[in-house]
Each structure stands twice: as C-alpha cells, then as structure tokens.
Amino acid sequence: MEKNSLTKYHSLDGLRGLAALNVALAHFFGAFYSSLMFKSYPYLTKPEVEPSNLFIFLQSPFMNIFYNGHFAVLIFFVLSGYVLSIPFYKNYTNKSSILTKRLLGRYIRLNLPVAASILISYFILTNNLYYNIEVKMVSEYDNKWFYGFFTEIKTFSFMLKSLFYDAIVNKNEYFNVPLWTIYIEFIGSIFLLLFYIIVPKTSKKIEFMLIFFLFGVLYYFYKTDSIYFISIFLGAMLHHIKYLSKKAIFVFACIGLYFGAYQFDNIIYNYLPAINYNEAILFDQKTFYNTIGAFFLVLVTIHGFASKFFTSKILLFLGKISFSLYLIHFIILCSVSSYFYVYFSTNILLNLLLFITILIILSTIFYKSVDKTAIKLSHWFSQFLFTKLTFHKSTSK
C-alpha cells in the first residue's frame, strides 16, 4: 500500500479517536455541567445567572466543537460509509467477495462488544452501583436528562433479549445509552453493503441516481431518522472526489468545522433555516447541519488536512480503542464518576481527570479482551460462512 494511502487511513483512525473522546466529553459535561451545553442541547439547564467571560468562551463554537457529541456521532457514520465501501471503489478484483464477507461478519463485529457492555451494565445495575440519580442531591442543575437513566432494575430475560438482538436491531438502549448509534451503524451498514454487492460498477450518473432514489426510500421508512443512514451513504460518495487543492481543503475544512459546531441561539447560526417543508419537519436542524459538517471534515481529512495532528501517537491510540471507549464511557460516567461527584467532590476538573484516566485504562482492557476478539471472530465466521455458501453454490450447479 502506498505511503499516502497509509497516512490517509491513519488520519481517519485519528479522527475516529478524537470523535470518540468528543462524545465522552459531551456526556460528561451534560451530566455535571449541563448549562455549558444548552445552546447545543436546549433540553439541558440554561444558566440562571449572568455567565462569566470564561463561560462564554468555553460555550462558544470555537470550544463547543471539542465536546459536541452529536457532531462526533455523524463523523462516525460518514467514516463508516467511506471505509466499508473501499473495496467497491478501489476496484479490487474480489470486491464482491470482500463486501459479502463484511456483511456476513457485521453482526459479530458489532454485537459482541455491545453484548459485553450490556453484561457489565447489568451487573452494575443489579448491584445498585449506578449513582447518576443521586447526583441531583448535590448538583446545582435540574438535569432530568442525566437523572432519567437506570431508574429500575430489569429482568434477566430482558437483559438477554437486549444482549442478543434487541439493542442492535430494535434500538433498545436501556443498559447503555450510546447503543442507539450502534443500531444505526448496524442497519445502515447492512443497507450500504447490500447496495454495493447488488449494484454493479456503473457510470457515476447512474450510481448517483440510484443512491438518491434510495435516499427517498430511506426517508419514506425512517422519516427524520433517515438522515443518519443517508450520512453513511454520503461517506461512500466521498470516493468520487479524487483531488482537492490546498485552497479547497482549507475552505472545506472551515465549512466542516463551522457546521460541526452548530448551536441554537447563536448569532452566527441564527440565519440558517429550519429544514421544513410546509411547516412539516423534514430533518432535525442540528443533525442536518452537523451532517454537512461531518461530510466536509471527513473529506478534507482524507485529502491530508491536519495529517500530522490526526496521525499523532495519542490520537492513533485513541483511534485503536475508540469503539471500546465509546461503548463503556457512559457506564463509567453513571457509576464511578457519579459516585465520586456525590460522595467526594463536585469539582469538575478533578472529576474530569478521574473520568478520563479510568476511561482510558478500562477502554484499553476492553479493547484487548473484547474488541480484538470480536474482530477475529467476525473474520473467522464470515470466512467460514462465505466458504460454505460458495461451496453450496458451486455444487448445486
């Protein structure tokens, strides 16, 4: 593989790692400093007193983009579409086989780590080790969002149902709130892989027509949530952009960061229209603009934007453990971090340092013990099943 290609893919790994940390920070501040987040998430607590200059700076789009979790989630989806469709656009001689194997291994690749996170969460829940509800006893914020999780112990059968299929197929997020995105990732990747397995290599015009027709079908069935599936296909379409000048990279990077930091009630965004048609909401406004931001940020990263930054050792490490970090961060937040906040100190910086330290350590352990196993098993299972299917097909002729 060429050096430029390796750098490009490493940059995407670094971007993925930064996005995972972004989500963790968003949930942390949403839990313990929710007034900082209300311009991005209006259901959170609005400051009751005049904010300080430091608060205004931290809340500004320039800083908000580092803890705008929804934007980071859209980056995940766009990245997924780009990476999963590589065999189709790189003209691999066995591209159909590679895509089929990815399809066959997708459930194990995603659901084995999901199942592990559900088991961990169930153990913590049944042993009354979640303390997010108790946070309201000492917090100055009336944060109904954070207090509303893990309010009752679920049955063992409910847990098993979530573990095997309900989380990844039906968006059951009771045991781990971020799992709604894994549902999108799983279903969206199935759509994407099936599309590129079925559709032969054709002209760009026909391909675009088919994809935009599919967008209409997705909207018909999923309404406003279809934007998430669309973002995965938008990631695949990035393969058509072969070259960007340095000027274009700079301009598109600014566009990506601008829309990625989208806020409500902000003078630099207030002029942007709601995404409505005849007063009916087509797409959630923040999700729509964050999707634009994610598309352009992934685009410029592919073409070398901030490559030294995204290929730094720390971001590449975060990229490696990103899925593990994403799956367990909310569990740690509602247990260890909440316990520390309630019974030891409400100091935000101290708690943040503890949260990040424990998160990195446990994510590394989870990656080595669970995520790497899931990758190996998914490869083995997809190869085994693919061999069986092709053997059956050849013998039946």
C-alpha positions in Angstrom: 0.0 0.0 0.0 1.3 3.5 -0.9 2.6 5.8 1.9 0.0 8.4 1.1 -2.8 5.8 1.4 -1.4 4.6 4.8 -1.3 8.2 6.0 -4.8 8.8 4.8 -6.2 5.8 6.6 -4.2 6.6 9.8 -5.6 10.1 9.7 -9.1 8.7 9.7 -8.2 6.5 12.6 -7.0 9.6 14.5 -10.2 11.4 13.6 -12.3 8.5 14.9 -10.4 8.5 18.1 -10.9 12.2 18.6 -14.6 11.8 17.8 -15.0 9.1 20.4 -13.3 11.3 23.1 -15.6 14.1 22.0 -18.7 12.0 22.7 -17.3 11.1 26.2 -16.7 14.8 27.0 -20.1 15.8 25.7 -21.8 13.3 28.1 -19.5 14.3 31.0 -20.4 18.0 30.7 -24.0 17.1 30.0 -24.0 15.2 33.3 -22.1 17.6 35.6 -22.0 21.0 33.9 -25.1 21.0 31.8 -25.5 24.8 31.5 -22.4 24.7 29.3 -24.3 22.6 26.8 -27.8 24.2 26.5 -27.1 26.0 23.2 -26.4 22.7 21.5 -29.0 20.7 23.5 -31.8 23.1 24.6 -33.3 20.4 26.9 -30.4 20.9 29.3 -30.2 23.5 32.0 -29.9 27.2 31.0 -27.7 29.4 33.2 -29.8 31.3 35.8 -27.2 34.0 36.4 -25.1 36.2 34.0 -22.4 33.9 32.7 -18.7 34.9 33.1 -16.4 35.7 30.2 -14.7 32.3 30.7 -18.0 30.5 30.5 -19.0 32.4 27.3 -15.6 31.5 25.7 -16.0 27.8 26.7 -19.5 27.8 25.3 -18.5 29.4 22.0 -18.5 27.4 18.8 -14.6 27.5 18.9 -14.6 25.4 22.0 -18.0 23.7 21.7 -16.8 21.7 18.8 -14.5 19.7 21.1 -17.4 18.4 23.1 -20.2 18.4 20.6 -21.1 14.7 20.8 -23.8 14.7 18.1 -21.4 16.1 15.5 -18.9 13.3 16.5 -21.6 10.7 16.0 -22.2 12.0 12.5 -18.5 11.7 11.8 -18.6 8.1 12.8 -21.4 7.4 10.3 -19.7 9.2 7.4 -16.4 7.5 8.3 -18.1 4.1 8.3 -19.6 4.6 4.9 -16.3 5.6 3.4 -14.3 2.7 5.0 -16.9 0.0 4.3 -17.2 0.9 0.6 -13.4 1.0 -0.1 -13.3 -2.4 -1.9 -16.0 -1.3 -4.3 -14.3 2.0 -5.3 -10.7 0.7 -5.3 -11.6 -1.8 -8.0 -10.4 -4.9 -6.0 -10.6 -8.0 -8.2 -12.5 -9.8 -5.5 -14.5 -6.8 -4.3 -17.8 -8.7 -4.2 -16.3 -11.4 -2.0 -14.8 -8.8 0.4 -18.1 -6.9 0.7 -20.0 -10.1 1.2 -17.6 -11.2 4.0 -18.0 -7.8 5.6 -21.8 -8.2 5.5 -21.7 -11.7 7.0 -19.4 -10.7 9.8 -21.1 -7.5 10.7 -23.3 -8.8 13.5 -20.5 -10.4 15.4 -18.1 -7.5 14.8 -20.6 -5.0 16.4 -22.7 -7.0 18.7 -20.1 -9.0 20.6 -18.6 -5.8 22.2 -22.2 -4.4 22.6 -23.2 -7.6 24.5 -20.2 -7.3 26.7 -21.1 -3.7 27.6 -24.7 -4.8 28.4 -23.4 -7.5 30.7 -21.2 -5.1 32.5 -24.1 -2.6 32.8 -26.5 -5.2 34.0 -24.1 -6.3 36.8 -23.6 -2.7 37.9 -27.4 -2.0 37.8 -28.4 -5.2 39.7 -25.8 -4.4 42.4 -27.1 -0.8 42.8 -23.7 0.7 41.7 -25.2 3.4 39.4 -25.2 6.8 41.1 -26.4 9.1 38.4 -29.8 9.6 40.1 -28.1 10.6 43.4 -26.2 13.3 41.5 -29.2 15.6 41.8 -28.8 15.7 45.6 -25.6 17.7 45.3 -25.8 19.2 41.8 -26.9 22.8 41.2 -28.5 21.7 37.9 -32.0 20.3 37.5 -30.7 17.8 34.9 -33.6 15.5 34.2 -31.7 14.1 31.2 -29.0 12.5 33.3 -31.2 11.5 36.2 -33.5 9.6 34.0 -31.2 6.6 33.3 -31.1 3.3 35.2 -34.2 4.1 37.2 -35.3 0.5 37.6 -33.7 -3.0 37.6 -34.7 -5.0 34.6 -35.2 -8.8 34.5 -32.6 -11.2 33.4 -34.6 -12.2 30.3 -34.9 -8.5 29.4 -31.1 -8.3 29.5 -30.6 -11.4 27.4 -33.1 -10.1 24.8 -31.1 -6.8 24.7 -27.8 -8.6 24.6 -28.6 -10.9 21.6 -30.6 -8.7 19.3 -32.8 -6.0 20.8 -30.1 -3.4 21.2 -28.6 -3.7 17.8 -31.8 -4.4 15.9 -34.5 -2.6 17.8 -32.5 0.3 19.3 -33.0 -0.8 22.9 -30.6 1.4 24.7 -31.7 0.9 28.3 -28.4 -0.7 29.5 -26.2 1.7 27.6 -27.5 4.9 26.2 -25.0 5.3 23.2 -26.2 2.0 21.8 -28.8 3.8 19.7 -25.9 4.8 17.4 -24.8 1.1 17.1 -28.3 0.3 15.8 -27.9 3.0 13.2 -24.4 1.7 12.4 -25.6 -1.9 12.1 -28.7 -1.3 10.0 -27.0 1.4 7.9 -24.0 -0.8 7.1 -26.3 -3.6 6.0 -28.1 -1.3 3.6 -24.7 0.0 2.3 -23.1 -3.3 1.8 -26.1 -4.9 0.2 -26.3 -1.9 -2.2 -22.7 -2.3 -3.3 -23.0 -6.0 -3.6 -26.1 -5.9 -5.7 -25.3 -2.8 -7.8 -22.7 -3.4 -10.5 -20.0 -0.8 -11.2 -21.7 1.7 -13.5 -21.4 5.3 -14.5 -21.3 8.0 -11.8 -24.6 9.5 -13.1 -26.5 6.2 -12.8 -24.9 5.5 -9.4 -25.9 8.9 -8.0 -29.5 8.4 -9.4 -29.7 5.0 -7.6 -28.4 6.4 -4.4 -30.7 9.4 -4.4 -33.6 7.1 -5.1 -32.5 5.1 -2.1 -32.5 8.3 0.0 -36.1 8.7 -0.8 -36.9 5.1 0.2 -35.0 5.6 3.4 -36.9 8.8 4.2 -40.2 7.0 3.5 -39.5 4.3 6.1 -37.4 6.2 8.7 -38.6 9.8 8.3 -36.3 12.3 10.2 -34.0 9.5 11.4 -33.2 8.7 7.8 -30.5 11.4 7.9 -28.3 9.0 9.9 -28.5 6.3 7.2 -28.0 8.9 4.5 -24.8 10.1 6.2 -23.4 6.6 5.9 -24.0 6.7 2.1 -22.6 10.2 1.9 -19.4 8.8 3.3 -19.2 6.3 0.5 -19.8 9.0 -2.1 -16.6 10.7 -0.9 -14.7 8.2 -3.0 -15.8 10.2 -6.1 -13.8 13.2 -5.0 -10.3 12.3 -6.2 -8.4 15.6 -5.7 -8.6 18.8 -3.7 -6.3 21.8 -4.0 -4.8 23.2 -0.8 -7.1 26.2 -1.0 -10.2 23.9 -1.4 -9.0 21.8 1.6 -8.8 25.0 3.7 -12.2 26.3 2.6 -13.9 22.9 3.1 -12.3 22.4 6.5 -13.7 25.8 7.6 -17.1 24.8 6.3 -16.9 21.4 8.1 -15.9 23.0 11.4 -18.5 25.7 11.1 -21.4 23.4 10.6 -19.9 20.9 13.1 -20.1 23.5 15.8 -23.7 24.4 15.1 -25.6 25.9 18.0 -29.1 27.2 18.6 -29.5 30.8 19.7 -26.2 32.0 18.3 -25.8 35.0 16.1 -23.5 33.2 13.5 -26.1 30.4 13.1 -29.5 32.1 13.6 -29.9 32.9 9.9 -29.8 29.2 8.9 -33.3 27.9 8.1 -35.1 25.1 9.8 -35.3 22.0 7.5 -39.0 22.1 7.0 -41.5 21.7 4.1 -44.9 23.3 4.5 -44.3 23.5 8.3 -43.5 19.8 8.5 -40.1 19.0 9.9 -38.0 17.1 7.3 -34.9 16.7 9.4 -33.8 17.8 12.9 -32.0 21.1 12.3 -28.9 20.3 14.4 -28.5 16.9 12.9 -28.8 18.2 9.3 -26.1 20.9 9.8 -23.9 18.5 11.7 -24.1 16.0 8.9 -22.9 18.7 6.4 -20.0 19.4 8.9 -19.1 15.8 9.2 -19.1 15.3 5.4 -16.7 18.1 4.8 -14.4 17.3 7.8 -14.0 13.7 6.7 -13.5 14.8 3.1 -10.6 17.1 4.0 -9.1 14.6 6.4 -9.0 12.1 3.5 -7.1 14.6 1.5 -4.5 15.4 4.1 -6.0 18.1 6.3 -4.1 18.3 9.7 -2.5 14.9 8.9 0.3 15.4 11.4 -2.2 16.1 14.1 -4.5 13.2 13.3 -1.6 10.7 13.0 -0.1 11.7 16.3 0.6 8.8 18.6 -2.1 9.8 21.1 -4.9 10.1 18.5 -3.9 6.9 16.8 -4.0 5.1 20.2 -7.5 6.7 20.8 -8.5 5.5 17.3 -7.5 2.0 18.2 -9.6 1.9 21.4 -12.3 4.2 20.1 -15.1 1.6 19.8 -14.3 0.3 23.3 -14.1 3.9 24.7 -17.4 4.7 23.1 -19.2 1.6 24.5 -18.1 1.9 28.1 -17.8 5.7 28.7 -21.4 6.2 29.8 -21.3 3.2 32.1 -18.2 4.7 33.9 -19.9 8.2 33.9 -23.0 6.9 35.7 -21.2 4.7 38.1 -17.6 5.7 39.1 -17.8 9.4 38.1 -21.2 9.9 39.6 -20.1 8.2 42.9 -17.1 10.4 43.1 -19.2 13.5 42.4 -21.8 12.7 45.0 -19.6 11.4 47.9 -16.2 13.0 47.4 -16.0 16.2 45.3 -18.1 18.2 42.9 -15.0 19.8 41.5 -15.5 19.4 37.7 -11.8 19.4 36.7 -10.9 16.8 39.3 -13.7 14.6 38.3 -12.9 15.1 34.6 -9.3 14.0 35.2 -10.5 10.9 37.1 -13.1 10.1 34.4 -10.6 10.3 31.5 -7.9 8.3 33.4 -10.3 5.5 34.3 -11.9 5.6 30.8 -8.5 5.2 29.0 -7.4 2.3 31.3 -10.7 0.4 31.1 -11.1 1.1 27.4 -7.6 -0.4 26.7 -8.6 -3.5 28.7 -11.9 -3.8 26.9 -10.2 -3.4 23.6 -7.6 -6.1 24.2 -10.0 -8.6 25.8 -13.3 -8.0 23.9 -13.0 -5.8 20.8 -9.9 -7.6 19.3 -11.7 -10.9 19.9 -14.8 -9.6 18.1 -12.7 -8.6 15.1 -11.0 -12.0 15.0 -14.3 -13.9 15.4 -16.1 -11.8 12.8 -13.3 -12.5 10.3 -13.3 -16.2 11.0 -17.1 -16.5 10.9 -17.5 -14.5 7.7 -14.8 -16.6 6.0 -16.4 -19.8 7.3 -19.9 -18.8 6.2 -18.7 -17.4 2.9 -16.8 -20.7 2.1 -19.9 -22.7 2.9 -22.1 -20.5 0.8 -19.8 -20.6 -2.2 -19.3 -24.3 -1.9 -23.0 -24.9 -1.8 -23.5 -22.7 -4.8 -20.8 -24.5 -6.8 -22.1 -28.0 -6.0 -25.7 -27.0 -6.8 -24.9 -26.1 -10.4 
